[in-house]
Amino acid sequence: MRRVVSLFLPTWPTDRIRKHDRTAPPRDRPLVTAARDGPSRIVAAVCRAARAAGLEPGMTIAHAQALVPDLVVVDGRPEEDEAALVRLALWSLWCGPLVAADPPTGIWVDVAGSSHLFGGESALLKSLAARLRGGGCAVRLAVADTPGAAWAVARHAPRGSVPIVPPGGMTAALAGLPVEALRLTSDAAAGLRELGLERIAQVAAVPRGPLAGRLGNAVLRRLDQALGHAHEPIAWIAPPDAVVVRRAFAEPISAAETLERVTDDLVDALIPELARRGLGVRRLDLAFSRIDGGVRAICIGTAAATREPSHLSRLLKARLPAVDPGYGIEEAMLTAAEVEPLAAVQVEGMPGSTDPGSRPDLSVLVDRHAARMGAGRLYRAVPVESRVPERSVRRVAALAPDDASSWPEGLARPPLLVDPPEPVSAIAMMPDAPPAAFTWRGRRYRVVRADGPERVRGEWWRADGEMASLRDYYRVEVEGGGRYWLFRDGPMEAGPRWWLHGVFG
């Protein structure tokens, strides 16, 4: 299935100028670019501050300066804007295997084969938008099955709406949008409005024959492309220095077994070039060009740089079921989208033997689980210097390097923390004594053995409210053998509450 992100950069020309020109005015001061229209100079692009001041592209520079006396005017350079847009599109390859510029203010990214690496489409869009805005670019974006639907939602959907069109949901997402969202010429949009057709749903409801006879086939073609009834080809681009291997086929292929053999062949052809450059793979993009002009791509990531062909082939073939070959595939392309230096290693002894002092290589195991569940679900726990148990651990990437920190030896802690702690009803016979029984999640437990208390005070340097924080922890064993970690949050005479904070194995 195809999933395309449309990036809309409404103030791209002025954002580019502010990013590269140190003499550019601050963002709260209106800035426009100018272009020639016969003998007149007109406004070509406006920044957000200029638009808020009432300036619009197309008005004369003289008119704009009359409205905003301190207006900053810079000669527009559309060629430089488009070249920078292409570079930004290539930068976007970190989030998808296929990218293309959509001049003058847009970018396409196909994320069907890569969204799983980021925890889903929502997380990917948030990360992409945050990076662009952090770099000084205004951006709106949306994802849909078709480029046309994503383009329309990114530019014309109400602000604050969810920019994710669910699979197959193009008709509902586009119904209430204006006809300009179909990427029509101004004359075609004006012609539709003259007919009383202002929304896409109205255009889709009228007979196609009379509409084509009145306005031509362009309107219907754009409508069909947006709704997924007609394919829209996009000229995807690739970085010039990427490590890429291709295979073209005399006859279209589609069988799953054939796709697997092609995948093995591409990986085997890629590895020698990576070795020659001293590189290892961190991400591979495999794109299949169909005979109908469509492109379907899959993407895999690795936890560590590698050139192991069997491992890379296995990861790619696990994603092949997501590829729809359509009526056949005529070309396959494998790209090392992310690489890192990887020096050759001398291996002694039989395969599988390791130095007794070396650490096991877990990257293959991590990659296999990441391909199934998503990289965002894999992590390991590392120590944090904190007195409060729930603050003494944090999550890091599965293969993050050790920082030599560790928990204190002899400090008994349960392998499973209940965070946040859950309240329990407990009975203690004496002050500072462990509970004789407690009720948790509707079930009563009788304590047969206990150890404690271990007193933990709040971290007063964090907040004033922790000055009086006090916990007394007990390790208890109940009838039947269960072992739990409970605490009360104050002395017995102060009327404490009891909490369950962990479960021992």
N, C-alpha and C positions, 0 to 999 in steps of 0.2 A: 504494500500500500504506500502511496505517495503522501508525504507530509512536508509542506513547504512553509517556511517562515518568510514573511515580507517585512523588511525593515524600512520604515519611513523616516527620513531625516529632513524634517520640514525646513530647517534653517541651515542646511549643509554648507552653502557658499559662505555665509557669514561665520559659521562655526569654524570652518577651515581657516579663514583669515585670522580669526582671533587665536587659533591654536598655533599658527606659524608666524604671525607678525607681532613682534613684541610692542610695536607702536600702536596696535589696535586699541580702541577705546574699551573701557570696562563694559561688562554685560548689561549694566543698567542704563547705558547711554545708547541711543538709537544709531544703528549702522545699516547702510544699504549698499548694494552693488549697482553699478550703472551699466547700461548697454546702449548702443546706437540703434535708433529706429528712424532711418532717413536722416533728416536734418536735426532731429530731436534726440535728447538723451532721456531715457526712461529708466525707471526703477526695475531692475532685474530680479533682485532677491532682497528680502528684509529679515532682520533679526526679530526676536521676540519683543524686545523693547520698542522697535520701530513699528511693529504691527499693533502693539498696544497703543501707540500714539496715533493710530489711524492711517498708517502708510500701507500701501498694497502694491505688489508688482504690477507694472503696466502704467502707472501714473508717471507724469513727467517729473524730472528731477527738480525743475523750478517749482512745481506745485508742492512736492514733498518738502523742499526747503522753506517754502512759505508756511507750511503747517508746523514744521519742526526747525526753528532757526539754527539750533546747534547740531544739526544732522551731520553725521560723518558719512561721506560718499567715497567709495572705492571703486575703481574700474573693475568690472566683472571679468573673470578669466575662465570661461566655461571649459576650455580644454584642460586647464589645471584642476578644476573641480572634478571633471570626469576621471582624470588620471588618479587623483587622490581617492575617488570613490572605488576604483578598481583595487587600489592598494588596501583599502578598508575591507573590501570583499574578501581579498586573500587573507587578511588578518582573521576574518570570521571563520576560516577553515578549522579553527580549534573546536567549533561546536557542531560542525556538520561536514560530511564528505564532499558535498557539491555546493558551490557558491557561484554567484554571477552578479555583476553590477546591473542595476536597473536605473539608468540615468533618467532625469538629472538628480534625483534625491532618494533613490531606493537601492536595496540589495535583496537578492534572493538567497536563501539557504535551505537546502533539502536536509531535513533532520530525521527522516524516517528510519535511517539505520544507525542513528547516534544518540537519540534522546535517552535511551536506557543508561548511557554512561553518566548521565547527570541527574538521575533520579526522576526522570519523566519530563514531559514538555513544559510543565509549569515552572519547575526549577530551572530548566535550561533558559526559558524566556527571561526569568528574573535575573539570572546571572548575566545574560547577554545585555539586557537593558542597563543593569548596574555598571557594567564595564564601560559601555558607551557614554553613559551620563557622567561617569567619573572622569572620562577623557574630554569632557566639555561638549558633547554632542547631544542636542535635543533629539529624542527618538520616540516613535510609537511603533509597535510591532504586533503581529498576529500570526497564527499558524492555522493552516487548513489543508484539506486534501488537494486543493488546486491553487496554483499561483494567483489566479484571478480573485478567488474568494479571500485569500489572505491579504492581497493588495487592497481590496475593498474594505475589509474590516479594519485594517491598520489605519486607513485614512479617513473613513467615514462613520465608523461605529461611534456611539456616544462615549465620551470619556468616562472612565470608571468601569466600563463593561469588561467582562472576561474576554481576553484576546485569543481564546482557544476555541476554534470551531470544531466540534466533535466529528469523528469520522462519519461521512455521509450526511452531515448537517448543513450543507451549503445553502440549500433552499430556504430553510428557516432563518439562517444567519443573514442572508442577503435580502430577504423579502422587504424589510422596511427601509432599506438604504436608498439614497437618491440614485437616479439613473447615471449620474457622473461617476459612480463607483464602478461602472462597467468599463472604465478606461476608454471612453468614447471621445471623438473629436468634439469641439465646441459646437460645430454645426449639427452633428448627429444628436447631441444632447438637447440642443434647442429644438430640433425637429420633433423629438419625442415629447417635449413639454408642450409644443403647439398642438399635439394630438391629445393632450390631457394626461399623458403618461409621465408621472413624476417619480414613481417608486419602481424598484426592480420587479416586485411581485406583479405590478400592473403590466409591465412589459412581457413577463412570462405568460400572462393569461390571455393576451390578444392572439388572434390567428396569425400564424407566421407568414403566410403568403402575402397578404396585403401589406404587412409591415416591411417585408423585404422589398416589395415593389415600390414602396414609398421612400424608404431610407437606404436601401441596399442591404447586402448580406453582412456588412461589418458588425451591425448591432447584434444580429442573431449569433454570429460567430463568437463575439465576446461573451454573450449570455451563455452559450453552450460551454465555452471554456471555463467560465466561473463556476457553473453548476456541475462540471465534470462530465458533460455529454460529449465533449470534443477535447482531444489532447492539445496541450499548448507546449511546444518545444521551447527550451531555454538553452542558450549557449553558455554552458558551464565553463569556468576557467580553472586553471591549475597553476600553482607557482612554478616558475621556469626552472628552478633548481631542485625540484622534488625528485626523489627516487621513484620512478614509475616504470612498470612493465605492462605491455599490452598484448592481446591476442585477438586477431580478427579471424572469423570463421567463414569458410566458403559457403556453408549451408547453415541456416539458423539452428540453434540448439535450444533445448528446453527441458530435457530429462534431468531429474535430480542427480542421477549417477554421473551424467556428463558434466554438470556444473561442479560436482565435487572433484572430478579429474582435472578440470580446468583450474580450479582453485589450487590444487596441489602443484600443478605445472607453474602457475604464476608465482607462488611462494618460492619454489625451487629456483626460478629465474631471478627473483628479487634478492635472495640471500647473498649471492656472490658480489653484487654491486654494493650492498651494505658493507660486506666484509672489506671490499677494496677501499671504501671511504672510512672504515673504522667506526661504523655507526651501528647502533642497535635500535630496534623498533619500540616505540611506546604506543603508537596507534597506527592501525592499518585501515585503509578505505578500499573497498572492493566495489566497483561500479560496473553494471551490466547495461549496455546500450541495446535496446530492443529495436526490431525492424519498424515499429510504428513511430519511432522517434523519441520514445520515452526512455528514461534512465532510472534504474533501480539500484540503490546502493546499500551496502551494509558496512558497519564500522565496529571494530573491536579495539579495546585498549589493554595494555599490559601493565602490571604493577611495577615492573622493572624492565630496563632495556634488555632486549634479547634478540638473538638471531637463530633461535632453534626452530627449524622448519616444521617439524612434526607438531610442535606446540602451537605455532601460529596457524597452521592448516586446521588443526582441531578446533581452535577458537572460531575461525572463519566459517567452517562447515557447520558449526552449531547454530549460526545465524542464517544459513542459506534457506531454511524453510520460509523465511520472511520475504524472499525474493519472488515476485510474480513475473515469470518470463513472458507473459502475454502470448503473442503469436510466434515468438522466437527471439533469441538473442543473437546479435551479429558481431558484437565486440565486447571484450572484458578488459578492465583496466584495474590494476592493483597499485595503490599509492602508499608510500610510507609517509603518512601525514605528519607524524611527530616522531622525531628521532633524537637520540642522545649518543654521545661518544661511548663506544664500547670496545675496549682493547681486547686483543686476543689473550686467552688464558691457557697456560700449559697444564694439561691434565695428565697425571701419572697414575699408573696402575690400571686395574680393570674398570670398566664403566660402572659408575655408582659408588666407587670408593672415594672417600674424602679424608682430609686431614683430621685427626682426632680433635684438634682444637678449633676447627672451623665450624661455622654455623650452618645449619641446613638451609638449602635454597627453597623458600616457600613461595616464590613468585608464581610457579606453575599452578600450585593449588589455589592461590588467591585469584589468578586469572580465570580458572575454571569456574569458581564460585561466582565471580563478578559477571561472567557471561550469562549465568543462569539467573542471578538475583539482582544484579546491578551493583556497580562499584560503591555506591553510597551506602549500601547495607553492610559493608565489610569494615570492621575496625578492630582495634585491640585497646585494652585498658592500660594506662600508665599511671604511676604514682604522682600525686600532687602534695606538696607540703601544706597540710591543713590539719587542724585538730578535729574539725567536724567531719564525720565519716563520709557524708554524701559529697563533700568537697574534696576529698582526698584521692579522687580518681577522675580521669578525663579520657575522652575518646580521641584516638589519633588514627591516621591511615594504617592499614594492615601491615605495611612494610616500612613504616616510619622508623628512622634510626633511633637507637637507644640513646638516652642522655645520661646514663649511669645512675639515675635515681632509683630508689627502691623504698618499699615500706619497711618500717622498723621490724627487726626480727623479734619473734616471740609475741607479737601483737595479734591476738586472735581476732580475725575478721571473717564474717560469712562470705562465701563465694557469690551469694545472691543478695543484693541490697534491694529493699523495697523503697523506692524513691518516687514520691514522698512517703515518709513513714505513715502507716495506717493505724488509726486509733483502735485500741482494744479495751475491753472491760476486764480489770484484773483485781484480785484479792490478795493482799499482803497482810500477814499476821502481826508483824512488828515494824516499827520505823526502820528504814534502811534495809529491810529484809527483801529477798526476792519474792515474786508472787507465788502463792500456793496454787493458783489456778487462774486461767484467763480465757476470755471468749473472743475469737477472731473470725470474722466473716460468718457469723451465725453458729459457729461450732465451739464447744467448750473443751478445753484442754486442762488436764490435771498435771501439775509439775511434780516430777519425782526427783530430779537433781537440778542444782543451780550453782552458778559461780558468779561472784561480783560483790559489790558494785565496782565498775570502772567509771570514774567521774570525768566528764568532758565539759569544759566550760566554753562559752561563746568566744568568738574572736573579736575582742573589744575594738581592735583597730579598724574593723570594717564598718561598724555602725554603732551608735550609742545604745541602740536597743539590745545589743548583744552583751552589754556589761553584766546584766542580771541573768543571762541565759545559763542554764545548768541542766545537765543530763546525767542520770545514773543508769549505766548499762548493765544488763545481766544476760549471761548465757544460760539457757534453761533447756532441760530435756523432759519431754512429756511421755505419758504412757503410750506405748506403741513405738517409741524410739525416735520420734521427731525432735529436732533440735532447732531452737529459735533464738533470736537476738532481740531483746526487749529493753526499753528504757522508760523511766519516768522523768518528767521534766521539772522536778522540784522535790524538796524534802516532803516526807509523809505528812507532817503537821501543817504544811501549806496547802493541802488538798491537791496533790499532783494528778496529772493525767498520765495514762500509760499508752505506749506506742509500740508497734512491732516494726522493726527496722531491717531485719534480715533473716535469712533461712540458711542454716548450715546443711552440708550434704549428709 
